[in-house]
Amino acid sequence: MKSIYGLTIAAILALGTAVPCYAERIVCEGSTTVLPIAQRCAEEYMNKHQGADISVRGGGSGVGITSLIEGTCDIADSSRAIKDEEIDKAVTRGRDPKANMVAMDGIAIIINPSNSIDGLTKKQLKGIYTGRISSWSQLGGSGDKIVVVSRDSASGTYEAFGEMALDKQKVRSDALMEASNQAVATTVAQTPGAIGYVGLAYIGKGVKAIGLDNVVASKETVLTKQYSLSRPLFMYTNGKPAGLVKDFLDFVISPEGQKLVDEEGYVAIK
């Protein structure tokens, strides 16, 4: 009996070593650009780790970072770097945001497929979004009015686009402001004359991606740094990640996790 008991305990311990079991829960919140990566990686991670519970939701980079600062999420997904004022606010609350880069992305310029335009210069794009250009006829296209579609101000993509494409100038006041990448893509697909911008993973059949200064956003042009609207994607944590948070982030940047990043349409960093 003693021998059988010993073998049973050994078997249980061996199983425990082979299949890590976490009775923990973590919350990821923020960027809708990072959302597909977070969702896919969370699903695969939970399939491999019995008892791990990872909740993933969007809302925008600003929402995620605010939640991290307020202690209501464990990981803030962000498509932009944290701002100085957000760091200051975090410090006053005793929080210490740390950036964990998980992928690269390109902000693709998309238009309605009925539009014959194939590309724009950065100057033309800036003119459209700041209100100096209001008709496609000004750019050699049909006479249709340009319908400008943008992300809302809680979005990291909005912030990154404003810096890289608009030189920090404001988006025109009549722009349609959408809360997610998918909402931008859907609006552009359904609206003749529309133009918008989305992360690489949201370039779908219903929209037409066009070139910017003769370069179209793709994994290849982001990886080679040819595309000017390229940016890193982050998962922020409070301090150095530990426990389940660390184990999950290690999975995201592992070869297996980076394969999922690639499958979701983004650029792997490893």
Buried (B, 14 or more C-beta within 10 A) or exposed (E): EEEEEEEEEEEEEEEEEEEEEBEBEBBBBBBBBBBBBBBBBBEBBBEEBEEBBBEBBBBBBBBBBBBBBEEEBBBBBBBBBBEEEBBEBBEEEEBEBBBBEBBBBBBBBBBBEEBEBEBBEBEBBBBBBBBEBBBBEBBEBBEBEBBBBBBBEBBBBBBBBBEBBBEEEEBBEEBBBBBBBBBBBBBBBEBBBBBBBBBBBBBBEEBBBBBBBEBBBBBEBBBEEBBBBBBBBBBBBBEEBEEBBEBBBEBBBEEEBBEBBEEBBBBBBE
